[in-house]
Amino acid sequence: MSETVDTSAKTGAPSDRTRLRRYNWLATYDRDTINAIIDAGIVCQVGYVIDGMPYVTPTNHWRIDDYIYWHGSSASRMLKHQQKGIPVCFTVTHLDGIVFSRETTVVSGRKRHLISWLQNVQSTSTPADLIEIALDLL
């Protein structure tokens, strides 16, 4: 699967929907940071709704230029419905550390994550397409 990543280099959130509400000074929206999070990850989660039921599928992903690809069987319910244009939520998270304190109620995580809402996801029809893309990069 692939979708164009619209991550223009802006200092603020691209939209109110993507703006971080709590601890917003920690948010970064520039293309280099977003690409680094995608590139450093191996596992992503793809969320979607089918017949009113929410699903989140963990799978592998990679990025080539402005496209994100994730693994999925061509026979899977996830990819069949995504080809119909359902909205998709693509997430990648890196847990860099856990912060503990002497107070048992104060625990925090140091993480980097990306949440992206996608529409009209395009399917890459065959593994040969991906092999051709990979060979072009060599």
Secondary structure, DSSP 8 states (H G I E B T S, - for coil): -EEE------SS-SSGGG---TTGGG----HHHHHHHHHH-SEEEEEEEETTEEEEEEEEEEEETTEEEE---TT-HHHHHHTTT--EEEEEEEEEEEEE-SSTT-EEEEEEEEEEEE-S-B----HHHHHHHHHHH-
